[in-house]
Amino acid sequence: MRQTTLPDMLGRYRSVTVEGMPSPVDKLLTSRDNSLNAVRLCLAAAVILAHSWPLGGYGANAMERLGAVGVDGFFALSGFLIAGSRVRNDFRTYITRRARRIFPGFWGCLLVTGFVFAPLGGIIGGHGWNPAHSLSYVLDNATLWMTNPAIGGTLAGAPNPGMWNGSLWTLMYEFAAYLLCGAALGIVWVRRHLVTSAAIATVALPVLSWWVGDLPGTGHMLTSALRLFSFFAVGVLAYALRDRLHTTTPLTIAAVACVTVLGITDESALNLLSPIPLTYALLHIGNTWKTSIAAKEDHSYGLYVYGWPVQQVLGMLGLGALVPVPVFAAVSFACTLPLALASWRLVERPAMRATLPSLPARSTGDLHPADMPVHLPEHIHQRATFAAHR
């Protein structure tokens, strides 16, 4: 059968077919033109939009669930990409790269929040600023566990005065997912039976989440972990099935409709039932969307971590009382993007490129010879490595 290309729907999507079958999602790791960075950028923008209601002072709205979808999507794509990173590297190399990806940008955000945003908030609110409070904020939260959310009275007058950055709570769970994934894929049986292992986790985690329910107090940490790890597990399963998993536009439309209905219906239903359709839709879009957006730079992390404090300042300035939500969200995005760009160029990318002291060479240890990854051509390896940096 002649190789064909599906219609250029909307001029922006493509799906190459061979013998009538769409391309498998393993193209995400072997193609130079995937759009996963652009997809993550959209997820970060969805989080900013969702936070506009509480931080702009507009009151509660069901659209806030877009934030949950954005976070869930981040975890789903992380599971897909991070599993590949672990398979290609021993645990020491893998976890070092993961730490270099997440901590420098996080620490930079803590410092900027404590010593730029907080003083600005103190001026706007008229309650002043104490540098010691900012130092405590940075040091208390430096391990990813956000135990100190406020900085003195610098949020006085904000529509949502409880915390300077309500987005950072997910990073602790993300790094925990990195650790668990890295440890699990160091087990020979799990690595050899990755489809089975990931499928078990994909089924067991939502069931356990449903059984546990929404726990109060510190027990809510378990509730959150089960929810987020459910999406991560589906991403790992998609990686395990990458050479057999084919996505199509009609099924993606159905998946998006399913997630939308779940989001409108109930947040618990969204968390329990959307991991598979959401992951499927994101992988299809990432594999078929032809765009140059974020092709060489990944600003999604910076958008995610700086969006909340920027919106807090805008809320304190009273922007929410002057403009509708879409305008507040657009201004928030425009004000956050330069910070995200600076974070990427000045902190995140240099941290990933920094040369660490060489360590004595050792065998792969946790890799069975039959499981050793095939070396990709250099240009493909660079693209795959870049895609895994979220």
C-alpha positions as CSV (number, residue, x, y, z in Angstrom):
1,M,0.0,0.0,0.0
2,R,1.3,3.5,-0.9
3,Q,2.4,5.5,2.1
4,T,-0.1,8.2,2.7
5,T,-0.5,11.2,4.9
6,L,-3.8,11.9,6.7
7,P,-5.5,15.3,5.7
8,D,-3.7,18.3,7.0
9,M,-6.5,19.1,9.5
10,L,-6.5,22.7,10.4
11,G,-3.0,22.9,8.8
12,R,-1.4,22.0,12.1
13,Y,-1.7,18.3,12.6
14,R,-0.1,15.3,10.9
15,S,-0.3,11.6,11.3
16,V,1.8,9.5,9.0
17,T,0.5,6.0,8.2
18,V,2.2,3.0,7.0
19,E,0.0,0.2,5.6
20,G,-3.0,2.1,7.0
21,M,-1.7,2.3,10.6
22,P,-0.8,5.5,12.3
23,S,2.8,6.0,13.6
24,P,3.5,4.6,17.0
25,V,4.3,7.0,19.9
26,D,7.9,5.9,20.0
27,K,8.4,8.6,17.4
28,L,8.3,10.9,20.4
29,L,11.7,9.6,21.4
30,T,13.2,9.2,18.0
31,S,11.9,12.2,16.1
32,R,13.4,15.7,16.1
33,D,10.1,17.4,15.5
34,N,7.8,16.3,18.4
35,S,6.0,19.0,20.2
36,L,6.1,17.8,23.8
37,N,7.6,21.1,25.0
38,A,4.8,23.0,23.4
39,V,2.3,20.7,25.0
40,R,3.8,21.3,28.4
41,L,3.7,25.0,27.8
42,C,0.0,24.7,27.2
43,L,-0.4,22.7,30.4
44,A,1.4,25.4,32.3
45,A,-0.8,28.1,30.7
46,A,-3.9,26.1,31.7
47,V,-2.6,26.1,35.3
48,I,-2.2,29.9,35.2
49,L,-5.7,30.3,33.8
50,A,-7.2,28.1,36.5
51,H,-5.4,30.0,39.2
52,S,-6.8,33.3,37.9
53,W,-10.1,32.8,39.7
54,P,-8.9,32.5,43.2
55,L,-5.8,34.8,42.9
56,G,-7.7,37.5,41.0
57,G,-10.5,37.6,43.5
58,Y,-13.2,36.3,41.1
59,G,-14.5,33.6,43.5
60,A,-14.8,29.9,43.0
61,N,-15.4,28.5,39.5
62,A,-15.5,25.0,38.0
63,M,-12.9,26.1,35.5
64,E,-10.4,25.9,38.3
65,R,-10.3,22.2,37.5
66,L,-8.2,23.1,34.5
67,G,-5.4,23.4,36.9
68,A,-5.8,19.8,38.0
69,V,-5.8,18.7,34.4
70,G,-2.6,20.7,33.8
71,V,-0.8,19.1,36.8
72,D,-2.1,15.7,35.9
73,G,-0.9,16.1,32.3
74,F,2.6,17.1,33.6
75,F,2.8,13.8,35.6
76,A,1.5,11.7,32.7
77,L,4.2,13.1,30.3
78,S,6.8,12.8,33.0
79,G,6.1,9.1,33.4
80,F,6.5,8.6,29.7
81,L,9.8,10.5,29.4
82,I,11.3,9.7,32.8
83,A,10.9,5.9,32.3
84,G,12.9,6.3,29.1
85,S,15.6,8.3,30.9
86,R,15.9,5.6,33.6
87,V,16.2,2.8,31.1
88,R,19.0,4.6,29.3
89,N,21.0,5.4,32.5
90,D,22.1,3.7,35.7
91,F,20.4,5.0,38.8
92,R,23.2,7.4,39.9
93,T,23.3,9.2,36.6
94,Y,19.5,9.2,36.3
95,I,18.8,10.7,39.7
96,T,21.6,13.2,39.4
97,R,20.1,14.5,36.2
98,R,16.6,14.6,37.7
99,A,17.9,16.5,40.7
100,R,19.7,19.0,38.5
101,R,16.6,19.5,36.5
102,I,14.2,20.2,39.4
103,F,16.2,21.8,42.2
104,P,18.1,24.7,40.7
105,G,14.9,26.2,39.1
106,F,13.0,25.6,42.4
107,W,15.6,27.2,44.5
108,G,15.8,30.2,42.2
109,C,12.1,30.6,42.4
110,L,12.2,30.5,46.2
111,L,14.9,33.2,46.2
112,V,13.1,35.5,43.8
113,T,9.8,35.0,45.7
114,G,11.5,35.8,49.0
115,F,13.6,38.7,48.0
116,V,11.8,40.3,45.0
117,F,8.1,39.4,45.2
118,A,7.8,39.6,49.0
119,P,9.3,43.1,49.4
120,L,7.1,44.2,46.5
121,G,4.1,42.7,48.3
122,G,5.1,44.5,51.5
123,I,5.1,47.8,49.7
124,I,1.8,47.2,48.0
125,G,0.1,46.0,51.2
126,G,1.7,48.6,53.4
127,H,2.8,46.0,56.0
128,G,6.6,46.2,55.2
129,W,9.0,43.4,54.7
130,N,11.5,41.6,57.0
131,P,14.4,39.9,55.3
132,A,14.6,37.4,58.1
133,H,11.2,36.1,57.1
134,S,12.2,35.7,53.5
135,L,15.4,33.8,54.6
136,S,13.2,31.5,56.7
137,Y,10.9,31.0,53.7
138,V,13.8,29.9,51.5
139,L,15.5,27.6,54.0
140,D,12.4,26.0,55.4
141,N,11.1,25.1,51.9
142,A,14.4,24.2,50.2
143,T,13.8,20.4,50.4
144,L,10.6,20.6,48.2
145,W,8.4,20.1,51.3
146,M,6.5,23.4,51.5
147,T,6.2,23.9,55.3
148,N,6.4,27.7,55.3
149,P,3.9,29.1,52.8
150,A,3.8,32.8,53.8
151,I,6.4,35.6,54.4
152,G,5.3,37.7,57.3
153,G,2.5,40.1,56.3
154,T,3.6,40.6,52.8
155,L,0.4,39.2,51.3
156,A,-1.9,41.4,53.3
157,G,-4.6,42.7,51.1
158,A,-4.3,39.9,48.5
159,P,-7.5,38.2,47.4
160,N,-5.8,34.9,48.5
161,P,-3.4,35.8,51.3
162,G,-2.6,32.3,52.5
163,M,0.6,31.5,50.5
164,W,3.1,33.0,48.2
165,N,3.3,30.0,45.8
166,G,0.6,27.4,45.8
167,S,2.0,25.7,42.8
168,L,5.2,24.3,44.3
169,W,3.5,21.6,46.4
170,T,3.5,19.2,43.5
171,L,7.3,19.2,43.0
172,M,7.8,17.1,46.1
173,Y,5.5,14.4,44.6
174,E,7.2,14.7,41.2
175,F,10.7,14.1,42.7
176,A,9.2,11.2,44.8
177,A,7.9,9.7,41.5
178,Y,11.4,10.0,40.1
179,L,12.8,8.1,43.0
180,L,10.2,5.4,42.9
181,C,10.4,5.0,39.2
182,G,14.2,4.9,39.3
183,A,14.2,2.2,42.1
184,A,11.5,0.1,40.5
185,L,13.3,0.0,37.1
186,G,16.4,-1.1,38.9
187,I,14.6,-4.4,39.6
188,V,15.4,-6.9,36.9
189,W,11.9,-8.5,36.8
190,V,10.2,-5.1,36.6
191,R,12.4,-4.0,33.7
192,R,12.0,-7.2,31.8
193,H,8.2,-7.1,32.4
194,L,7.7,-3.4,32.2
195,V,4.3,-3.6,30.5
196,T,2.9,-5.9,33.1
197,S,4.4,-3.9,36.0
198,A,3.2,-0.6,34.7
199,A,-0.3,-2.1,33.9
200,I,-0.6,-3.3,37.5
201,A,0.3,0.1,38.8
202,T,-2.1,1.7,36.4
203,V,-5.0,-0.3,37.7
204,A,-4.0,-0.5,41.4
205,L,-3.2,3.1,42.1
206,P,-6.7,4.6,41.1
207,V,-8.4,1.7,42.9
208,L,-6.4,2.4,46.0
209,S,-7.1,6.1,45.7
210,W,-10.8,5.4,45.5
211,W,-10.6,3.1,48.5
212,V,-8.6,5.6,50.6
213,G,-10.7,8.6,49.7
214,D,-9.9,12.2,50.6
215,L,-8.1,11.9,53.9
216,P,-8.0,14.9,56.2
217,G,-5.0,16.6,57.7
218,T,-1.6,15.1,56.9
219,G,-3.3,12.1,55.4
220,H,-4.1,14.3,52.4
221,M,-0.5,13.8,51.3
222,L,-1.3,10.1,50.7
223,T,-4.4,11.2,48.8
224,S,-2.4,13.5,46.6
225,A,0.4,11.0,46.0
226,L,-2.0,8.3,44.8
227,R,-3.8,10.7,42.5
228,L,-0.6,12.1,40.9
229,F,1.2,8.7,40.8
230,S,-1.8,7.3,38.9
231,F,-1.0,9.6,36.0
232,F,2.7,9.0,36.2
233,A,2.1,5.2,36.0
234,V,0.0,5.5,32.9
235,G,2.9,7.5,31.3
236,V,5.3,4.7,32.2
237,L,2.8,2.2,30.7
238,A,2.7,4.3,27.5
239,Y,6.5,4.2,27.4
240,A,6.5,0.4,27.8
241,L,4.0,0.1,24.9
242,R,5.6,2.9,22.8
243,D,6.4,0.7,19.8
244,R,2.9,-0.8,19.8
245,L,0.7,2.1,20.9
246,H,-0.8,3.9,17.9
247,T,-2.8,7.1,18.3
248,T,-5.5,8.5,16.0
249,T,-7.2,11.8,15.8
250,P,-10.8,10.4,16.2
251,L,-9.8,8.5,19.4
252,T,-8.0,11.6,20.7
253,I,-11.1,13.7,20.2
254,A,-13.1,11.0,22.1
255,A,-10.4,11.1,24.9
256,V,-10.6,14.9,25.1
257,A,-14.4,14.7,25.3
258,C,-14.1,12.1,28.1
259,V,-11.7,14.2,30.1
260,T,-14.0,17.3,29.6
261,V,-17.1,15.4,30.8
262,L,-15.3,14.1,33.8
263,G,-14.0,17.6,34.6
264,I,-17.5,19.0,34.4
265,T,-19.0,16.2,36.4
266,D,-16.8,15.8,39.4
267,E,-13.2,16.4,40.4
268,S,-12.9,12.9,42.1
269,A,-14.2,11.3,38.9
270,L,-11.7,13.3,36.9
271,N,-8.8,12.1,39.1
272,L,-9.8,8.5,39.1
273,L,-10.9,8.0,35.5
274,S,-9.0,10.4,33.3
275,P,-5.4,9.1,33.5
276,I,-5.6,6.9,30.4
277,P,-7.6,9.2,28.1
278,L,-5.6,12.3,29.2
279,T,-2.3,10.6,28.6
280,Y,-3.4,9.2,25.2
281,A,-4.6,12.7,24.1
282,L,-1.4,14.4,25.1
283,L,0.8,11.9,23.4
284,H,-1.1,12.1,20.2
285,I,-0.9,15.9,20.2
286,G,2.8,15.9,21.1
287,N,3.4,13.4,18.2
288,T,1.3,15.2,15.6
289,W,1.3,18.9,16.3
290,K,3.7,20.7,13.9
291,T,4.9,23.8,15.7
292,S,8.1,25.7,16.4
293,I,6.8,26.8,19.8
294,A,9.3,25.9,22.5
295,A,11.2,23.7,20.0
296,K,14.6,24.7,21.4
297,E,13.8,26.0,24.9
298,D,11.6,24.6,27.6
299,H,9.8,27.4,29.5
300,S,7.0,25.3,31.0
301,Y,8.8,24.7,34.3
302,G,9.4,28.4,34.8
303,L,5.8,29.3,33.8
304,Y,4.5,26.8,36.3
305,V,6.7,27.9,39.3
306,Y,6.5,31.7,38.8
307,G,2.8,31.9,37.7
308,W,1.4,31.9,41.2
309,P,3.5,34.7,42.7
310,V,3.1,36.9,39.7
311,Q,-0.7,36.5,40.0
312,Q,-0.5,37.3,43.7
313,V,1.1,40.6,42.9
314,L,-1.4,41.3,40.2
315,G,-4.2,40.5,42.6
316,M,-2.8,42.8,45.2
317,L,-2.7,45.6,42.6
318,G,-6.4,45.1,42.1
319,L,-6.2,44.0,38.4
320,G,-9.0,41.5,39.1
321,A,-11.4,44.2,39.9
322,L,-10.8,46.0,36.6
323,V,-10.7,43.2,34.0
324,P,-12.5,39.9,33.3
325,V,-10.8,36.6,34.0
326,P,-9.5,36.0,30.5
327,V,-7.7,39.3,30.5
328,F,-6.3,38.7,34.0
329,A,-5.0,35.3,32.8
330,A,-3.4,36.8,29.6
331,V,-1.7,39.5,31.6
332,S,-0.5,36.9,34.1
333,F,0.9,34.8,31.3
334,A,2.6,37.8,29.7
335,C,4.2,38.9,33.0
336,T,5.3,35.4,33.9
337,L,6.9,34.5,30.5
338,P,10.0,36.7,30.9
339,L,10.7,35.2,34.3
340,A,10.3,31.7,32.8
341,L,12.7,32.6,30.0
342,A,15.2,34.0,32.5
343,S,14.9,30.9,34.6
344,W,15.5,28.6,31.7
345,R,18.5,30.5,30.3
346,L,20.1,31.6,33.5
347,V,19.4,28.8,35.9
348,E,17.8,25.6,34.5
349,R,19.8,25.1,31.3
350,P,23.2,26.1,32.8
351,A,22.5,23.6,35.7
352,M,21.8,20.8,33.3
353,R,24.9,21.6,31.2
354,A,27.3,22.1,34.1
355,T,30.1,19.6,34.2
356,L,30.3,17.6,37.4
357,P,33.4,16.0,38.8
358,S,33.9,12.7,37.1
359,L,33.2,9.6,39.2
360,P,34.9,6.2,38.8
361,A,33.4,4.1,36.1
362,R,31.4,1.2,37.1
363,S,29.3,-1.4,35.5
364,T,25.6,-0.8,34.9
365,G,24.8,-3.2,37.8
366,D,21.1,-3.1,37.6
367,L,21.0,-3.7,33.9
368,H,20.9,-7.2,32.5
369,P,23.0,-7.4,29.2
370,A,19.8,-8.3,27.3
371,D,18.2,-5.2,28.6
372,M,20.9,-2.7,27.6
373,P,19.5,0.1,25.5
374,V,20.5,0.4,21.8
375,H,22.6,3.5,21.2
376,L,20.7,6.0,19.1
377,P,22.3,8.3,16.6
378,E,23.7,11.4,18.3
379,H,21.1,13.9,16.9
380,I,18.3,11.6,18.0
381,H,19.8,11.0,21.4
382,Q,20.1,14.8,22.0
383,R,16.5,15.4,21.1
384,A,15.3,12.5,23.3
385,T,17.4,13.7,26.2
386,F,16.1,17.3,25.8
387,A,12.5,16.1,25.8
388,A,13.0,14.3,29.1
389,H,14.2,17.4,30.9
390,R,10.8,18.3,32.4
